[in-house]
């Protein structure tokens, strides 16, 4: 039989420091002892977090997708809750399907995109058995740009006791 070796991945080359900082913030709230790597690459571009009324969600997703597609030359992943794929594809209309893929959150594991737009992160957390862990994976799919568009910010308050009622992060 082969010798079994265990490797510890301590360096994150995929995500920029700016993108990974958001994912780490989320992970640390739910899994304070998680052994997370250190991101070593910086782009100087912070993730954009948009809190919008439900009626404005389709337009906000369209604008965010157009913005990141203009900012990067490569692939764009639009990550949505389960059963939202067709709905969001309709919102995006004539988007270049060769560059922009609409995927359900659980389908993103193992993939990477130059840019990602994450739609309704609270729904992504709520629908997954592992909740925050799924959203952590989703947030770490982007290498250069990340936009998060949602109608609430509960995903940033995991566990819920980490947020004070009525307070919001400056990024929102």
Order of alpha helices (4+ residues) and beta strands (2+ residues): beta-alpha-beta-beta-alpha-beta-alpha-beta-beta-alpha-alpha-beta
